[in-house]
Amino acid sequence: APVSDEAADGQNLESWSDWEAGAESEAPSTASEHPEDWLSDDEPPQDHVNDLQVCSRDGKVKKIIRRVGKGLERPGQYDVVQVRWQALAGTGTEGGNPGADSTPVELEIHMGEDQLPLAVEFAIKQMRVNEIVEVSAPVAYGNFASPLVGRKLRDRQGKLPKHGKVPRKFRFLPIAPRGLAIQAKASSSSAPADALVGDAKGGAEGEFRARVELLGIKSVHMLTEDRLVYKSVLTAGSGRRGPRRGDWVWFSIERTGGEVMRHSVELVGGDAGLPAPGLDHVLISMKDGERCIATLPGQERSEVAAAHLADWTLEDEAQDTIEAEGASAEMPALRRRPRLRRWLYEPPEVRKLELRQMPEVNAFRANAALMPGDTFPVSEEKVGADGVLFLKLADGRGWAFDRLPGPGILCTREEPLESLAPPQRLIVTLNGWRRKDKVPVPPSGTIGFRPDAEERCGWPMLQKLELRPGPERLPHEVEEGCCVLVGLRHLNTPDHRQWMLSWCMGEGSVPGYLEAAVASMRVFEVAQFDVPAAAVHTCTQIGPDYEGRSPLRRAELSEMDKVMAKMLEASPSEDLPPGAADSEEPDFAPVCLRDDWPKSGSEVKWEEEVGKSLGFDCASDGAATDTGAAALQTRSLRIILLAVMEGPDVGTLSEDFQRAYLERERAHGNALARLGRWAEASAAYTRALDAVRRTATYKRLFPTERGLIKGAYSRDAAEEPTASGAALLEGLDTEQRQAFNAGLVSLHLNLGLCASKQGRVQDAHRHASIVLGAEPDNAKALFRRGSASVLHGEYDEALKDLQRAAELQPQDRGIRDELAALHRKMKEHLAVQKIMFQKAFHPSSRKEV
């Protein structure tokens, strides 16, 4: 049973000296993996004294907790740890004393650098600060090595080696190198079955045992896979977002003498515009106000560049300056990487060289090889037996050797890699950043579709610069039907005239590029947009007037005037002077908008008033009026999204409101269809149909062969379409029922017309079939489906539909012309088939050569 808190506190060892004095806990061992008082959805199980835990994926390395640690942080793969460890009596490894415990050693080292016995590093990865454990493992795990994780575990780029079945609870534990794992398995199979991880006085024969105490952890964030760029945080930043490539950032680098140099650059990728290589990885990983020590790779520089950068590098003699600032307690002692030498594999015979896991010719093979002519950097050289020089590859793939007694010389040394200089360490502070983004503007013909990323790349783009971010935890999706309150300022005019406007998204009150810009923003965000001429001319233009349309209004809200004026005065990041990165909050009190703001203010026309005053003058029919050089000018707008009101949820509306919404959107679609804007009209008709297509009444009026249609599921799972739909229809008189049915039929017919105009033959056929499910003798639906079948090449089905349509409306000339054209196509098709079959059954005679 788990030990109570009082018992655990009484048996917990207070210090390393208590352990050495033999103060052992008498509390029974508990399995902390599955405590009785813990559920899977609760917090992780608490550790207790004498808990036995597994620390490796193969289950060979185990630890017994002698003192419970503090906090929740555990060392990462590349963190710097301060540890005290001691090999216990009977340990069979290098440096171990079979007769007595070794002297405790206190170290501050990097994880993953082969500086500790493998079993000890296994245990440290599962420990917390101030925790004391006793580690037990096969003697093979007493070698100085590091567990395989991340890049070291892969034998090929992006590929992990295959392993046997691993228990679920061990799946995320580290794994040992293959050679050591095989040795450990062989030694454990020969050991007695009842050999336990023993007490402090002795252990099983052939076992590695050690006592380990974790004194401290200094987190190191590895930023590149080659481990050349990493950082240690001195002061944590704020916020949830950070800069990314393409954004404007301004940061400072502290000189060793205390002088600070400020920079403001755009992260275009790589080291362009940055004072040191690899600094872009550091900046992208930082938050606002974060201060860190960044370790960057060195490179060959000219005398002028070297002299300029020498003041920015924290050399060994500058540690006193850092200690005076109080940063030494959090700064890890990062060691310098060794100078690499390049070697060439050039054997006398053409054959590959399989790398070894250890510096021995007969060691286990690594899952990598060298081919003749390969050059490789070497981080360590070790002389072995018979004068063979073993070479450790710098990328961690394994060991090579320069010669063999039989074949002779295999590898030759080249000149040192002069491009790799000692790493440089800089103190970097991220003072601020501004998001730069591209907002695609959909052309008018793509409304209502979801194009892929490749198609969106061909759209005109707005260049967006975020001047003030919106609240991070208050995102708001600005969708069609939402009412928005927006402040605008045009930057290309001398007076910088500004407007406060409100409109309903998706109703054509403003041009499409403005709605695309607003849809990319958060509430209370300020951004600057550069609008190219292509976006002005190809986007969705001002829509026509129709019954029920929400007008564009110039809002008259005196309480928001000061807010808008203050927020629109924000400066773009590239114009900020040094030291102005820490933006101050505007000096105004919070403002509460009244509920009727969407209907307050006077009605205005974009094309008559707003567009002209802002320099965007487009006619309502979609034809731009800009000419000459003015048409090629890129205009700049500064926008603030002040408020958003969600649109109506048609699924929760009553029947009366649903019908009103349907009539408004149908009128919108009819107005667009008269102008030949088929894509926008189709989107409006679809919104109208979505308001009722999942109701029982609709499914009662539009049955199909199987009684269901695509997308016509009920809102309520217990709703019976037949019964409830019949009850609703009984509440309507004959005239109302016919009007409602005619309105839904016209929606499907109009959707079929828009689909045929856009070349979407399959959609036109589907909508006509839905209408025929409700009205089998609808001549217009028969005609539309027959025309779609002709384009599909289904002549027999088209003939039936067109003949029936001609019977119902013999005076319709369009049906007769389509039927005559079908007869001609069928005659041509039969002629082609006749010739094809003649050639198949009566081939032409072949002449002998």
CORJO-V506931 format. One record per residue. RES is the residue in one small letter. D_CENTER is the distance of its C-alpha to the mean C-alpha in Angstrom with 1 decimal. Layout:
res: [RES:RES]
d_center: [D_CENTER:D_CENTER]
This chain:
res: [a:p:v:s:d:e:a:a:d:g:q:n:l:e:s:w:s:d:w:e:a:g:a:e:s:e:a:p:s:t:a:s:e:h:p:e:d:w:l:s:d:d:e:p:p:q:d:h:v:n:d:l:q:v:c:s:r:d:g:k:v:k:k:i:i:r:r:v:g:k:g:l:e:r:p:g:q:y:d:v:v:q:v:r:w:q:a:l:a:g:t:g:t:e:g:g:n:p:g:a:d:s:t:p:v:e:l:e:i:h:m:g:e:d:q:l:p:l:a:v:e:f:a:i:k:q:m:r:v:n:e:i:v:e:v:s:a:p:v:a:y:g:n:f:a:s:p:l:v:g:r:k:l:r:d:r:q:g:k:l:p:k:h:g:k:v:p:r:k:f:r:f:l:p:i:a:p:r:g:l:a:i:q:a:k:a:s:s:s:s:a:p:a:d:a:l:v:g:d:a:k:g:g:a:e:g:e:f:r:a:r:v:e:l:l:g:i:k:s:v:h:m:l:t:e:d:r:l:v:y:k:s:v:l:t:a:g:s:g:r:r:g:p:r:r:g:d:w:v:w:f:s:i:e:r:t:g:g:e:v:m:r:h:s:v:e:l:v:g:g:d:a:g:l:p:a:p:g:l:d:h:v:l:i:s:m:k:d:g:e:r:c:i:a:t:l:p:g:q:e:r:s:e:v:a:a:a:h:l:a:d:w:t:l:e:d:e:a:q:d:t:i:e:a:e:g:a:s:a:e:m:p:a:l:r:r:r:p:r:l:r:r:w:l:y:e:p:p:e:v:r:k:l:e:l:r:q:m:p:e:v:n:a:f:r:a:n:a:a:l:m:p:g:d:t:f:p:v:s:e:e:k:v:g:a:d:g:v:l:f:l:k:l:a:d:g:r:g:w:a:f:d:r:l:p:g:p:g:i:l:c:t:r:e:e:p:l:e:s:l:a:p:p:q:r:l:i:v:t:l:n:g:w:r:r:k:d:k:v:p:v:p:p:s:g:t:i:g:f:r:p:d:a:e:e:r:c:g:w:p:m:l:q:k:l:e:l:r:p:g:p:e:r:l:p:h:e:v:e:e:g:c:c:v:l:v:g:l:r:h:l:n:t:p:d:h:r:q:w:m:l:s:w:c:m:g:e:g:s:v:p:g:y:l:e:a:a:v:a:s:m:r:v:f:e:v:a:q:f:d:v:p:a:a:a:v:h:t:c:t:q:i:g:p:d:y:e:g:r:s:p:l:r:r:a:e:l:s:e:m:d:k:v:m:a:k:m:l:e:a:s:p:s:e:d:l:p:p:g:a:a:d:s:e:e:p:d:f:a:p:v:c:l:r:d:d:w:p:k:s:g:s:e:v:k:w:e:e:e:v:g:k:s:l:g:f:d:c:a:s:d:g:a:a:t:d:t:g:a:a:a:l:q:t:r:s:l:r:i:i:l:l:a:v:m:e:g:p:d:v:g:t:l:s:e:d:f:q:r:a:y:l:e:r:e:r:a:h:g:n:a:l:a:r:l:g:r:w:a:e:a:s:a:a:y:t:r:a:l:d:a:v:r:r:t:a:t:y:k:r:l:f:p:t:e:r:g:l:i:k:g:a:y:s:r:d:a:a:e:e:p:t:a:s:g:a:a:l:l:e:g:l:d:t:e:q:r:q:a:f:n:a:g:l:v:s:l:h:l:n:l:g:l:c:a:s:k:q:g:r:v:q:d:a:h:r:h:a:s:i:v:l:g:a:e:p:d:n:a:k:a:l:f:r:r:g:s:a:s:v:l:h:g:e:y:d:e:a:l:k:d:l:q:r:a:a:e:l:q:p:q:d:r:g:i:r:d:e:l:a:a:l:h:r:k:m:k:e:h:l:a:v:q:k:i:m:f:q:k:a:f:h:p:s:s:r:k:e:v]
d_center: [44.1:41.7:43.5:44.0:42.7:46.3:47.0:43.8:44.6:48.1:47.3:44.3:45.4:45.4:45.4:45.7:49.4:49.7:48.3:50.6:53.5:52.9:51.6:49.8:48.4:50.5:47.7:46.9:43.7:40.9:38.0:35.1:32.7:34.4:36.4:38.4:37.2:33.5:31.3:27.9:26.3:28.0:27.3:27.5:31.1:33.2:34.9:38.7:41.4:42.3:39.1:38.6:35.0:33.6:31.6:31.0:29.6:33.1:34.6:37.2:36.2:37.1:37.7:40.0:39.1:42.1:40.5:37.4:34.8:33.4:29.9:26.8:25.4:25.9:25.8:22.8:23.3:24.0:25.4:29.0:31.2:34.8:36.6:40.2:41.2:44.5:45.6:47.9:51.3:51.4:48.1:48.6:46.5:47.1:48.3:48.9:52.4:53.8:56.3:54.5:51.2:49.9:49.5:46.2:44.0:41.6:38.8:35.7:33.6:30.1:28.5:28.1:30.9:33.7:35.7:36.4:37.8:35.1:36.1:35.9:32.4:31.4:32.9:31.5:27.9:28.9:31.0:30.8:32.7:36.5:36.4:39.3:39.2:41.4:39.7:41.3:40.3:42.1:43.8:41.6:38.7:40.9:40.1:38.1:34.6:31.0:28.9:26.7:23.0:20.0:21.3:24.9:24.6:23.6:26.6:24.7:21.5:18.7:21.5:22.7:26.5:27.8:29.4:31.7:30.9:29.5:30.1:27.2:27.9:28.0:24.9:22.8:25.8:26.3:28.6:31.6:32.5:34.1:37.6:37.8:36.5:39.3:41.8:40.7:41.0:44.4:45.7:44.4:46.1:49.4:49.3:51.1:49.2:50.1:48.8:46.7:44.6:47.7:49.1:49.3:52.6:51.8:49.6:49.7:51.2:48.9:46.1:44.0:44.0:42.8:42.4:39.3:38.5:35.2:36.2:33.0:29.3:27.9:24.1:23.0:19.3:19.1:16.9:17.9:18.8:22.3:22.7:24.3:22.0:21.6:22.4:24.2:23.6:26.9:25.9:22.7:21.0:20.3:17.6:14.0:12.5:13.2:13.9:12.0:13.9:16.3:16.9:20.3:20.9:24.3:25.1:28.3:29.6:32.6:35.7:37.7:40.5:38.4:37.9:34.5:33.2:30.6:28.3:26.3:24.3:21.5:18.8:19.3:18.3:20.5:23.4:24.8:26.5:25.7:28.7:27.5:25.4:22.1:21.9:18.8:16.8:18.6:18.0:14.3:14.3:16.8:17.3:20.1:23.5:22.3:25.0:24.7:26.6:24.8:26.2:25.9:27.6:31.0:32.2:35.6:36.5:39.6:42.1:41.0:37.3:38.2:40.5:37.9:35.2:37.7:37.8:34.1:34.0:34.8:37.7:39.5:42.2:39.8:38.9:41.8:40.2:36.9:39.0:40.9:37.7:36.9:33.7:35.2:34.6:30.8:30.7:30.7:33.3:31.2:33.4:33.6:32.6:35.6:36.8:35.9:38.4:37.8:39.8:40.6:41.2:44.3:46.3:49.8:48.8:45.7:43.7:40.4:40.2:38.3:36.8:38.0:36.2:39.0:41.6:44.1:45.2:45.5:42.2:39.6:37.7:34.1:31.8:32.1:34.9:36.2:37.7:40.8:39.9:36.7:36.4:34.5:34.2:36.0:35.3:38.3:41.7:44.0:47.5:48.5:51.6:53.8:52.3:48.9:46.2:42.8:39.7:36.4:33.5:31.3:28.1:29.2:30.1:33.6:37.2:39.4:43.1:45.3:48.3:50.0:53.8:54.2:51.9:52.2:49.7:46.2:44.1:45.2:43.9:42.7:42.6:40.2:36.8:37.8:34.3:33.1:34.6:34.3:31.0:31.0:29.9:29.1:28.7:25.9:25.3:22.6:24.6:22.2:19.8:19.3:16.3:17.2:15.7:17.0:17.8:19.1:22.5:23.4:26.9:29.5:29.7:26.1:26.4:25.8:23.6:20.0:19.8:17.3:15.3:18.4:20.7:18.8:19.1:22.8:22.8:24.1:21.7:22.2:21.5:20.2:20.9:20.0:23.2:22.7:19.5:20.0:19.9:16.6:17.6:19.3:16.9:18.9:18.2:21.0:22.1:25.4:28.3:27.1:29.6:28.4:30.3:29.4:31.1:31.5:33.1:34.0:34.0:36.2:39.3:41.6:41.8:38.0:38.8:36.4:36.2:35.0:34.2:33.3:32.6:31.1:27.9:28.6:32.4:33.0:34.2:32.3:30.9:27.6:26.1:26.8:25.1:22.0:22.0:22.6:20.0:17.3:18.7:18.9:22.3:24.4:22.1:24.1:22.9:24.8:24.5:26.3:27.4:28.7:31.8:30.0:27.8:31.0:33.0:30.6:28.8:30.1:33.3:35.3:36.2:39.8:41.5:41.9:43.2:40.9:38.6:37.3:38.5:36.9:38.3:38.8:38.1:40.9:39.4:41.2:39.1:36.0:37.8:37.6:34.0:33.1:35.3:34.0:30.3:30.9:32.6:29.5:29.5:26.7:25.3:27.2:30.5:30.1:32.9:32.4:32.3:31.0:27.4:27.8:28.0:30.4:30.1:32.4:35.8:36.2:36.3:33.9:34.9:35.3:35.4:38.0:37.1:38.8:36.8:35.6:39.3:40.6:41.7:43.4:42.3:41.5:40.7:37.9:39.9:43.1:42.1:38.5:37.6:40.7:40.5:36.9:37.8:36.0:39.0:38.3:40.6:39.9:40.3:37.4:39.6:38.6:41.7:40.5:42.6:43.0:41.1:39.8:37.8:35.9:35.1:31.6:31.8:29.9:29.2:28.3:26.9:26.6:25.4:28.0:27.8:26.4:28.4:26.9:28.6:30.9:29.6:32.0:31.7:33.4:36.0:39.6:41.4:43.0:39.8:38.1:41.0:41.0:37.3:38.1:41.0:39.1:36.3:38.9:40.9:37.8:37.3:41.0:41.0:38.2:39.9:43.1:41.3:39.8:36.2:35.5:31.7:31.8:34.7:33.0:30.1:32.7:34.7:31.7:31.0:34.7:34.7:31.6:33.8:36.3:35.2:34.3:37.6:40.6:42.8:40.7:40.7:44.4:45.1:42.9:43.5:42.9:44.5:42.4:42.3:38.6:36.4:32.7:30.6:33.8:33.0:34.6:33.1:35.2:35.2:38.9:39.8:42.4:42.0:45.7:47.4:45.4:45.2:49.0:49.6:47.7:49.5:52.8:52.2:52.3:55.4:55.9:55.2:51.9:50.8:51.6:49.9:46.7:46.8:47.6:44.6:42.2:43.9:43.7:39.9:39.5:42.0:40.3:36.9:38.7:40.3:37.0:35.5:38.6:38.5:35.0:35.9:34.0:37.1:35.5:34.4:37.9:39.5:37.5:38.4:42.0:42.2:40.9:43.7:46.3:45.3:46.6:49.3:50.5:53.0:50.7:51.9:49.0:46.5:48.7:48.9:45.1:44.4:47.2:45.9:42.4:44.1:46.1:43.0:41.6:45.0:46.0:49.5:51.3:49.0:49.1:52.9:53.2:51.0:52.7:56.2:55.6:54.3:57.4:59.6:58.0:58.2:60.8:61.2:57.5:57.8:54.1:54.2:57.3:55.8:52.7:55.0:57.1:54.2:53.1:56.6:56.5:53.2:54.4:57.6:55.7:53.5:56.6:58.2:55.3:55.2:59.0:58.8:56.0:58.0:61.1:59.5:58.1:61.5:63.8:62.3:64.2:66.8:65.8:68.2:69.2:68.7]
